[in-house]
Amino acid sequence: MRIISGKLKGRRITAPKNLPVRPTTDMSKESLFNILNNHFNFSELTILDLFSGTGNISYEFASRGAESIISVDGDMGCVNFIKKTAKELELNITPLKSDVFKFIEKHQSSYDIVFADPPYGFTQEQFETIVKGIFANNLVSEEGMVVIEHSKHTPINHLEHFSFEKNYGGSVFTFFEIASEEEDEDDDE
């Protein structure tokens, strides 16, 4: 994988082959960050990266100057790899080993962007639980955004706070915002 933009642009990171991951492709990642770039100034952002895997998305946020990044994954190998890489590259990423569902349920902070890339094999119900839990537990700030990466075979655009989605081959990024619901209400008046 490579970092697409920011202070580490072009830097290649090689993850161990034995990690249970499916990294976001460079093309999809570039498209995602082009969208986010139109909504946010990265230097002021707090990020929560759920199911962070190799840390691919976290490194991109850090390279672009995000204020702080929490990377959560249930696999100790992934967490150790992120910790090692963040230290080597001097990135402000805090990796945490946790079951993501328990983390969502118990965590007390909110973030400007919550990104989640659960295993594509998760059920529809599991994807819905993630999105609903993020909003129910106030993990995203009022002006923030939730981005879920998922298979095109697992639609989640019917959930509350849905804003828009973008398809990239077999992958979909679905975006959720608290503000989008308020804007819809304003349009009705």
N, C-alpha and C positions, 0 to 999 in steps of 0.2 A: 504494500500500500504506500501511497505517497501523500504528502501534505500539499494541497492545491494552492493555498494562498497564505498571505501573512508573512511574518518574520522567518518562518521555516519553509517557505514555498519551495517545492521541488524535492524536499527531504524525503528519502525513502526509509520506511520502517519495516523490518522483516520480523514477523511474529513467528513463534515456534509452530511447527506443523501440527502438534498434538492438541492445540486448543479447540474446544468445541464451538467454533464460530462460523459465521457466514458474513464476512465484512461487506459493508455497503460499497458498491462499485464506484470507481473514480467519477464516471459520468453522472451517476445518480447523485453522488455527494456534491459535485460541482453545481448541478442544477438546484439542489436543496439550498446550498449556501448563496446562490444568486437570489433566490426567493427571500431568504432571511436577511440578506444585505439590504433589500429594499424596505425592510420593516424596522431594522434595529441598527444602532451604533454598537458594535461589538465590544468596544473598550469599557462599556458600563454594565455589561451583562453578567448575571449569575446564571449558571447552567446546571441542570440536573440531567445526566446521561444514564438512562436505565437500560439494563441488559447491554452494558457497554462493550462486552467482548474484548477485542484487542485494544480498544480505546480510540479507534479510528476517528470517530466523530469528536471525541473530547480533544484530541490533538489538533484538529482543525479549528475548533473554537479557541483553544489556547494560542495557536499560532496567529490568530486574528485579534488577539488581545483581550479576550473575555476576562472579566474581573476575577471570577472564581468558578471552578468546575468540580462537581461531585460526580464521580463515575461509580455506578453500582452494578455489581455482577455477582452471581451466585457461585462462580467457579474460581477457586483460589489461584489456579494457574493464570487466569485472565487478570485477576486483581494484582498478582505479583508482577506480571509483565507490564501492566500500566504503571505501577509504582516505580519499577526499574526504568522504564522509558521516560516517564515524567521527570525523574531525578536526573537522568543523563542529559535531557534536553532543557532542564531548568524551567519546567512548565508548572503552572499553578493548578495542578489537578490533584484532587484527593480521592484515591480509589477506596471503595468500601466493599467488603464481602458481605453480602446479605441476600436473602431470598427477597426478590423485588416486591412481591405481593405484601410481605410483612413490612418491608421498608415503607411502601406507600401508605400502609395502614397506620404506622406509628410515627413517621417523621413529622417534624413540627415547622420546618422552614418553607418559604415559598421562593420560586425562581422565576426569572424572566423567560427562560425557555426550558421546557421539559421535553427531552427527546427520548423516545423509547423504540428499541428495535428488538422486540421479542422474537423467539424462534417462530418461524413461519408455520411450524407444525402445531402451534397452539390452537385451541378451539376458538370458535366465535365468542363464546362466553368468556374465555380468558382475556381476549382482546378487549371486550366490553368492560370487564372488571377493572382492567388497567386504566382505561380512560375515565370511567366513572369514579374510581378511587382517587385519581389525581385531582379531580375537581372537588369531590366530597371532602377531601382532606386539605384543600387549599394549598396544594403544592405549586400552583402557578399564580403569579402576581396578576393583579387586575388588568394590566396592559400587556401581559405576557402571552405566550403561545405554546401550545402543546403540539408536538409533531410525532406521529406514530408511523413507523415504517412497517409495511406488511405486504403479504401476497395479494395479488388482484383477486384471489379466490376468497378473501375474507373481508367483505365490505363492512366498514364501520361509519360510513357517512350519514347514517340515520341517527347517530347519537347526539345528545344535547351538546351545545357549544360548537358543533361542526361549522367550519368556515369555508374551506375549499380543499381540493385534493389534486395531486399531480401524479400521472402514471409514467413509469419508466420501464418498459418491457414487462416483466412479470412482477415488478415491484411497484408499490404505491406509497406516496407520502400523503397522509391525511393530516390536515391542520385544524386545530381547535382553538377558539379564543372566547374569553368571557365577553369581550366588547362586541363581538359579531352579533350576539343575541340582543344586546341593547340597541345596536344600530337597526336591527330588524324591527324592533318595537317602535323606534323613532319613525321609520318609514311608514308604519301603519297609521300614524296620526295625521 
